[in-house]
Amino acid sequence: MTIFFDKKTKTFHLQNAQISYLLGIEENNSLVHLYFGKKIKNYSGNYRYPRTDRSFSPNPPDASDRLLSLDTLPLEFPGNGFGDFREPAYNLKLKNGSRITDFRYDSYKIIAGKPTLEGLPALYVEAENEAETLVVTLKDTLSKLQLKLSYTIYKGFAVIARSTQLVNDSQDSVEVNRLASQSIDFPNRELDLIHLNGSWAKERQLTREKVNTGIKVLDSKRGSSSHHQNPFVALVDPTTTEFQGDAYGINLVYSGNHETVIQKDPYDQTRVITGLNSFNFSWQLGAGETFQTPEAVMVYSSNGLNELSHTYHDLYNHHLIRGEAKLKERPTLINNWEATYFDFNEEKVMKIVEEAKALGIEMFVLDDGWFGGREDDFTSLGDWTETEGKIACGLENLSQKIHEKGLKFGIWFEPEMISEDSDLFRAHPDWALGVPGRGRSLGRNQFVLDFSRQDVRDNIYQQMTSILDRIPIDYVKWDMNRNMTEVYSVLLDSENQGEVSHRYMLGLYEFLEKLVTNYPEILFESCSGGGGRFDAGLLYYMPQTWTSDNTDAVARLKIQYGTSLAYPISSMGAHVSAIPNHQTERKTSLATRGNVAMSGVLGYELDLTQLSTEEKKEIKEQVNFYKQHRQLLQFGTFYRLKSPFEGNDTAWMFVSKNQEEAMVFYYRVLTEASAPLTTLKLVGLLEDENYEFDGKMIAGDELMNIGFYINPELSGDYVSQRFYLRKV
Ligand code: GLA
């Protein structure tokens, strides 16, 4: 991997074995985008923006002739005011009220490794030789502002990580109304946009559409990355599939309000801008201060979407997820939420624990309802003290009893929330987000604590850690069960109110950094009504996420398929629950529920004491099977073979890194009389090696090129099959 600057052609070339990223400096010192894609060995300098005089395309003040206009120039970090009328990557209001800034190329530096992003989650390196970073400085001379555009290229990954800093070298403060993490201009080409949208219990549904002329905005204004629009998009060629074609992914490492703006102009150029949501955002950047944006992770694949996902998965497993859980097999668990909801006591819990032990499950997680007298969702958030008497022996003894049985012990918190009916709210009503004089909207009967405030964070941190210090706890589920309304902080001045949402996230990240640093042995799983905050920002602190509150095996096919586009399988919590399913009322077989949940971090979320002997036997087999193949299922290469968004059947497979083992899952939603005879071809195997498959010995080339028939007897609704392959 290298980054070099060619003085003759005035181009920067970031290059590794997979990709090239090219930037150029135009004659008027505008920084332009030249290329991002498959590696170019030596760029000649030939490909340059064509000079042409177009009516109504203005020329910048110092242009030597009428041939240069920002109106059509593919700018690397576009602004507004000098003739580029497209969406800008930034919007700054200066002291004199002007929003016109003129950033020109000033200088660059190349840094070994990758600097951290202050206060924000980001990709990291463990050694300096793993990556290299280019920082290009643009300056607006009149306002004395600098933009520092940062690009990191990693060895061995088709990725560029980008972020932006705004440095205010003037004597005045400047109001930041938009500052993107990245902007990229694609030259004329047809593109499809793929994005992950949804709602509660229906997260990350995959939508693919043509990019048409005009502007499309994909965003969240909900105070979290949201169930509704994940901060991930892919831009692909219309012919791109899972296995072939160009694909560009952009994933924002952020858990709050975000936006991606896609604009196709009349000249068939497409601009894609990603960053903090500019809606209701304003930040007063004082003299001498710097504003740092979150990071955007841009991945390129020349072999379709599966390869794009492999890069994200490997990158996140190696350079985003940290701590003791990094690349470590994750425990199977039993969670009591759907088993008992709030209605539990020591006896019930211990019965579940005993069953779990007999079935080979490794951890018990006590969910909502153990604190502050909480027996329903109307009370007690903010009062993180154990409800005396609910667990008769007390939590400390419970933890001990569970540990004595050989299981780990996990517990649920919802630290960012406050119930109106809580001691904390009675003592500090101003600690919840809210506008003085106005009512507060409820969400699940609760308010949101103002995590932009240090005093609020300190109080919750102290409460939470007094539990963690007293009771041996191996795992924490960090929940967040509503979105933000009446976003206002009473500690901030009027002109700073546009900062609250982002200050909240910075506060949350600061809290989490302290927590994971001080409790390195705890495994953290994040949650927001299921997968309402499944994003790369939280994965930096918490290596797992509860994928969805929807545990129905059929609904999960789409949810997990969509999630896998950007996020590693080892980060996806997936549980087998009871039937009829609590969210959809659907009844699926235990085998199918197991086959879906095994394609993530397997857990169970049902009352184990209510199961028949056969069901227990089956679960025991599932758990045992999963533990045997956990490395493959959590960290193997995951291939999507058949999409649940395109038909009745879904298939995916896992291949071990040495390609000697694989696991294939096939699911059929509805049965059909005279169903089509379906074949399945595998991928990722060694062509010349033989695999033991379904009791036979078959070579990799045959399995990949001819494939095999799916058993036509696979009938009934919601059925599934699983195949394990091993090289002989
Ligand atoms: C959210 C979570 C659930 C459960 C409940 C508890 O909905 O997603 O898994 O923890 O909260 O109140």
Boltz pocket constraint, residues with backbone or C-beta under 6 A from the ligand:
constraints:
  - pocket:
      binder: B
      contacts: [[A, 337], [A, 367], [A, 368], [A, 412], [A, 479], [A, 481], [A, 527], [A, 528], [A, 529], [A, 530], [A, 546], [A, 549]]
      max_distance: 6.0
